[in-house]
Amino acid sequence: MAATAVRYLRSAGAPAGVGTPVHHPAGPRPELRAVRDDERAPVDPGEFRRVLGHFASGVTIVAARDEDGLAGFACQSFASLSLDPPLVVFMVARTSTTWPRIARAGTFCVNVLGAEQGELCRAFAVSGADKFAGVAHAPAPVTGSPRLAGVPAWVDCTIRAVHTGGDHLIVVGAVEALGAEDDGAPLLFHRGRFGRFSG
């Protein structure tokens, strides 16, 4: 899967979408390789997941448009990375079948989900289904990536770099445009369940 992603990134020309994205200079490409057995930490995967599940996070849908249509997946591992230049980051499993399509597009839109959008998140967490069936969306203003209707915030990006991170890839996006509704409450994920912020 990592090799497939590398091929897509190397073969991608101008990013697909509407408008002309601003291109940011990227550093040298990392060597994307599989994790060796001697690199695996002596930590039980189930215990790792249980303990890290105590860290509450927001939930997003990362979406793109390639020549085959729309692609997207539910993603917890999203964060801001840099203010100057404006960069964001998300992590994706090397086994993801959606990531190669996002890599091929060269662009994506992060849709930050609201407190009432748990079912939408579940729909995008399923592999193989038509995730966009019945989901209203419009092109993000610079890249044309899918901006989902009703989300409290969105971030329109081009891919700037991809780094290795064990069994995941770390994708850095250069922010081209973004927007938010000030009164939108976030959807939270904690210990395997959805929740909402109250304060």
Beta strands, then each sheet from edge to edge (+ up, - down):
strand 1: 57-58
strand 2: 60-66
strand 3: 69-75
strand 4: 78-82
strand 5: 87-93
strand 6: 107-112
strand 7: 137-139
strand 8: 146-148
strand 9: 153-165
strand 10: 168-180
strand 11: 187-190
strand 12: 193-196
sheet 1: 1+ 11- 12+
sheet 2: 3+ 2- 6+ 9- 10+ 5- 4+
sheet 3: 7+ 8-
end
